Every structure is written in C-alpha cells, then in structure tokens.
C-alpha cells in the first residue's frame, strides 16, 4: 500500500492563501490610507474662533499666534514620468497652517492633527504633516547673536485636497494638540483662490 503525502499540497495552499490575504490587505491599506485619517473623537476639544487667518490666542496663560490658509494648487509641475503626467492637470486644494510663540520654550511641542474643510454640504478632512520647530535664529551664522525676540513656530501642510472650483466660500478648521490639550481653531469663512 502506497502512502500519499498531503503535506506539500497543504503547505502550498496555505502559502498561496496567505500571499493572497497579504495582497488584499495591503491594497486596502494603500487605497484607504489610514495614516491620513483624522482623530475620531475630539468632541471635548474647545472650539476657538479666530478673527482672521492669523490671530493671537491665549492658551493656559501663554500667548500663541495661530493661522492657516487654503489655496488651489496651480503651480507648474515637472513632468518626468507617465504618473507625473496624470497628475499634471490636477489642481488639488492645499492647506498650510502655523502656530507661533515668543520662543522655542514658550512654543513647546504643538502638533496639528487634522485639517477639516467644509464647502456647502461637502466635508473633507486629512491628517497633515507637521514639520519641526523653527526659530528666527535658525538662519543666522554660527556665533552671531540671536535676534530679539527669537520667535519660534511649527508649520503643517496637506496638499492632496479636493479639486473644487475656485471662487465660493469654504470653512477651515485646524485641529491641534498644544501643551497636551486638544483645540479646534476655526477660521472665518473665506473664498477659494488659485495659488501659484
């Protein structure tokens, strides 16, 4: 009587099934891009209405300047590949925000965690990239005296927004974590404009 070995068949089947599962999950992650999602529950965060696109606010007794803007990207782009060509005629909404304080110590380590834009009934939100802290003295040569005051700031941006037509009004919210507390900074409504 001859024995039939089923182990290699099962092993190949499981390897194929595992590879297929990894491919499906990987594709879902790339399409959904969870790293760009905004935090899910900020209902307890105080909403601070700014009077202009760059306003002074006092948070826990410290003064900051918070601002933001959104423009449609009409900058010329270098086309070096078919993928670049496909993106060349796009004009996505680009959002930039900043938070300033009188010094690096006063600024602390704030981070923008979400930009949310509303146009009529449409809402678009993304987690921005928050860049490192910069100061006025960063551009000075070594050994040069620091400027007074030596303001410090952090900027954040996201540049893959919707391609809404220019004109019309939008509302912009900047969600930020400052000194370990959550805040939603609400800018006054403004018109979408072309940038570039």
C-alpha positions in Angstrom: 0.0 0.0 0.0 1.3 3.4 -1.0 1.1 6.4 1.2 0.1 9.7 -0.3 1.7 12.7 1.3 -0.7 15.7 1.5 1.6 18.0 3.5 3.3 19.7 0.5 -0.1 20.4 -1.1 -1.5 21.9 2.1 1.7 23.9 2.6 1.4 25.3 -1.0 -2.3 26.0 -0.5 -1.7 27.9 2.8 1.2 29.8 1.3 -0.9 30.9 -1.7 -3.8 31.8 0.6 -1.5 33.8 2.9 0.0 35.6 0.0 -3.4 36.5 -1.4 -4.6 37.7 2.1 -1.5 39.9 2.4 -2.1 41.3 -1.1 -5.7 42.1 -0.4 -5.0 43.7 3.0 -2.0 45.7 1.5 -4.2 47.0 -1.3 -6.9 48.0 1.1 -4.4 49.9 3.3 -2.9 51.7 0.3 -6.3 52.7 -1.0 -7.8 53.8 2.4 -4.5 55.4 3.6 -5.3 55.2 7.4 -2.3 57.3 8.2 -4.2 60.3 6.7 -7.3 59.8 8.9 -8.1 62.4 11.5 -8.6 61.5 15.2 -12.1 60.1 15.7 -13.3 61.9 18.8 -12.5 65.5 19.5 -15.9 66.5 20.8 -14.4 67.6 24.1 -11.9 69.9 22.4 -12.7 73.6 22.9 -13.6 75.4 19.6 -11.7 78.7 19.3 -13.0 81.0 16.7 -10.2 83.1 15.1 -10.9 86.6 14.0 -8.7 86.4 10.9 -6.5 83.9 9.1 -3.7 84.6 11.7 -4.9 85.5 15.2 -3.4 85.7 18.7 -4.9 83.4 21.3 -4.1 82.7 24.9 -3.9 79.1 25.9 -3.3 78.2 29.5 -1.9 81.7 30.2 0.5 81.6 27.2 0.2 83.7 24.0 0.3 82.0 20.6 -0.4 83.1 17.1 -2.4 80.5 15.0 -3.1 80.8 11.3 -4.0 78.9 8.2 -4.9 79.2 4.6 -6.1 77.1 1.7 -5.3 77.5 -2.0 -5.9 75.6 -5.1 -2.6 74.3 -6.4 -1.9 75.9 -9.8 1.9 75.7 -9.6 3.7 74.4 -12.6 5.0 70.8 -12.1 7.9 69.0 -13.6 6.7 66.0 -15.7 9.2 63.2 -15.8 7.0 60.1 -15.9 3.6 59.0 -17.1 2.4 59.1 -13.4 3.5 62.8 -13.3 1.7 63.4 -16.5 -1.5 62.1 -15.0 -1.2 64.4 -12.0 0.0 67.5 -14.0 -3.5 68.7 -14.8 -4.8 68.4 -11.3 -5.4 71.4 -9.0 -6.0 70.0 -5.5 -6.7 72.1 -2.5 -3.5 72.7 -0.5 -3.8 73.8 3.2 -1.0 75.3 5.2 -1.1 76.2 8.9 1.3 77.5 11.6 1.4 78.2 15.3 3.9 80.7 16.7 5.1 81.7 20.2 7.8 84.1 21.5 10.4 81.4 22.0 11.1 77.7 21.5 10.4 77.1 25.2 7.1 79.1 25.1 6.0 77.2 21.9 6.6 73.7 23.4 5.8 70.8 21.0 2.4 71.6 19.4 1.2 69.4 16.6 -1.6 69.8 14.0 -3.6 66.6 13.9 -6.3 67.4 11.4 -7.4 69.9 8.8 -11.1 69.9 8.0 -12.6 71.9 5.2 -16.3 72.4 4.6 -17.8 73.6 1.3 -21.5 73.7 1.5 -22.5 70.2 2.5 -19.2 68.7 1.5 -16.6 68.0 4.2 -13.0 66.9 3.5 -10.6 66.1 6.3 -7.0 64.9 6.4 -4.1 64.5 8.9 -1.4 67.0 7.8 2.3 66.6 8.0 3.6 68.7 10.9 7.2 69.9 10.4 9.8 70.5 13.1 10.1 73.7 15.2 12.0 76.6 13.7 13.2 79.9 15.2 14.2 83.2 13.8 17.8 82.4 14.8 18.0 79.2 12.8 19.1 81.1 9.7 21.8 83.1 11.5 25.5 82.2 11.1 27.2 80.3 14.0 28.3 82.7 16.7 26.0 85.5 15.6 23.8 87.0 18.3 20.2 85.7 18.3 17.5 88.1 17.2 15.3 89.6 19.8 12.6 88.3 20.1 13.6 84.9 18.8 10.1 83.8 17.7 9.5 80.0 17.2 6.9 78.3 15.1 5.7 75.0 13.7 4.1 74.6 10.3 1.9 71.8 8.9 0.5 71.2 5.4 -1.5 68.8 3.3 -1.6 69.1 -0.5 -3.9 66.4 -1.8 -7.3 68.0 -1.2 -10.4 68.0 -3.4 -10.4 69.8 -6.8 -13.2 72.2 -6.0 -13.6 75.1 -8.5 -12.2 78.4 -7.5 -14.5 81.1 -6.0 -17.1 80.3 -3.5 -16.6 80.1 0.2 -15.1 77.4 2.4 -14.7 77.0 6.2 -11.4 75.7 7.6 -10.8 74.0 11.0 -7.3 73.4 12.3 -7.2 70.6 15.0 -4.1 70.9 17.2 -2.6 69.4 20.3 -0.9 72.2 22.3 0.7 71.5 25.7 -1.1 68.1 25.8 -4.5 69.6 25.3 -6.7 69.4 22.2 -8.1 72.6 20.5 -10.1 73.2 17.3 -9.2 76.5 15.7 -12.0 77.7 13.5 -11.0 80.3 10.8 -13.6 82.7 9.4 -15.1 81.6 6.1 -13.0 82.7 3.0 -13.0 82.4 -0.8 -11.1 79.6 -2.5 -8.4 81.1 -4.7 -5.8 79.8 -7.1 -2.3 79.6 -5.8 0.9 79.5 -7.8 
